[in-house]
Amino acid sequence: MPRVSFFYGIVITMYFYDHQPPHFHAQYAEYHAAIAIDGAKVLVGELPGRALKLVAEWAALHREELEADWERVYGGTMPESIDPLP
């Protein structure tokens, strides 16, 4: 599972050949969630409120890059790194 970004203790990853809808995975400490790229909705799992707000902010800033990375990993190729939150 390639790491796409890392910020404030939050690791963002994507799985090769993952299921629809387009999403990414966010892990913070013992918490894990699959987050939809379209709207940053939690599909499964959970994150603490502050971590979820940071992830949603980051996803909104990098939506186009996330969509491009989804196409890469969905097709079995490596995603590109995405800048963290400043």
C-alpha positions, 0 to 999 in steps of 0.5 A: 500500500503506497504512502501518498502523503504524511502530515500532523501524524496522519498517514495517507495511503492508497491500495492497488486495484482497490474497490470503487468508489474512488477513495484513500485511506487515512491512519492516525494513531490507532484510528483508520478510515477510508475516505471518499475523494469526492467530498471527503466522506468517511466510507468506513472506519473513523478518525478523531474529529480534529484529524478528520477536519485536517484530512478533509481540508487536505483532500479539498486542496488536493482533489485533482491530485487524489483523482489522478493517483486513484487512476494510477493505483486502480490501474496498478501503477505507483501513485505520485506523492502529494504535498502535506498540509502546510 
